[in-house]
Amino acid sequence: MTVGSLRDAHLRIDLGALQHNIRAQKAQLPANSHILAVVKANAYGCGLDQVAHAALRAGVDGFCVAILDEALDLRNQGINDLALVLGITPVKFARRAAENGVSLAVGSVQWLKEYQELAQKYHIKQPLRVHLALDTGMGRIGFTDVQEFAEAVKLVEAPEFDFEGIFTHFATADSADQDYFHQQFARWQEFMAVVPDKPKYCHVANSAVGMWHHDEIVGNTVRMGMSMYGGNPSGRELQPTLALRPVMSLAARLTFVKQLRAGQSIGYGKTYTAKQDEWIGTLPIGYADGYSRAMQGFYVLINGQRCEIVGRICMDEMMVRLPEKLPEGTLAVFLGWSGDQTITTNDIADYSGTINYEVMTRMSRRLHRQYITKGQGFRY
Ligand SMILES: *Cc1c(COP(=O)(O)O)cnc(C)c1O
């Protein structure tokens, strides 16, 4: 994968802000609680290696990832702390998890039995670290039946397994309406009633639970995702209860500036025509960098002023209308602060019909990630 380090376009990742957010969450939890940093999808686009090391320095107890490959990437980074794969891993790959001390989410008795057979057949020495996943209403993965779950709890006592955790995931913890959250929570308690000896990690909390339900939940662990990156897991519905600092910002410098005469047009499909003479700047970021083509008509910030994105966004470039003639090399902010103006991931999400999670994770690998440790959320 080519990384664009020889163009003036940078995704800045403020690791100091990340560490601030982790400490803010920690301060709100009872002593002896655990924080697992959720670093799936290249750490929400921020970069797995740097984020993982910074999170460890801020005192997290381990990591959650989506797929086994991501956990092995952590191991290749020399990180041997807890690494839990949140999705279901095919049994045929589970040996790699056992051999690398990676923890797997398991949601059926059949999976456990198939793995046990495999482990015996191949004489796998290391016990597989298991977190039993409960579907209390998310409808994605996990045990739905208390009887089957009780059977699994017995099965994981076998020497092939190291029973390390139980978890569930809430569908509406980020919503003002709390009814469904409480239904799911009641279901969690029905499941937990059949577990005589609780494993080390019993976890129900994503960022939203950590933020809006931290005083009412049992469980001793927060799986901290969006809030660690300084985003609001609720979008705009609920206000954050933590003083979060945004970790990600995006800026680029004008590569070309020209005057457009009234009646001349811009870009593919000539969707924008100048009504009067105006100055147009070109920026070296396009939809292949993860800045959605749907952002046409939105704006970037130059010297604290909004400059409209005019014409279609191209794969690798886009054009903006400038307030006046500006020198090539002038900085334009796509995400973050400029003067007293700011553009947030929510602003971009609202405009392009998605959520802040997608805005962050779609930032492509081609964008050079520049790591800073200022801690304030970066101001250009
Ligand atoms: C992604 C994920 C999280 C983290 O969610 P945030 O809203 O970013 O905190 C936690 N738990 C599970 C099971 C997940 O899939």
The ligand as a Gaussian input file, in Angstrom:
#p B3LYP/6-31G(d) Opt

LIG

0 1
 C      -16.793000      -1.949000      18.148000
 C      -17.220000      -2.540000      19.419000
 C      -17.031000      -1.847000      20.623000
 C      -16.555000      -0.411000      20.673000
 O      -17.658000       0.422000      20.378000
 P      -17.576000       1.982000      20.660000
 O      -18.968000       2.440000      20.443000
 O      -16.644000       2.542000      19.654000
 O      -17.100000       2.139000      22.041000
 C      -17.321000      -2.483000      21.799000
 N      -17.804000      -3.746000      21.801000
 C      -18.040000      -4.435000      20.678000
 C      -18.578000      -5.823000      20.764000
 C      -17.771000      -3.857000      19.445000
 O      -18.022000      -4.533000      18.313000

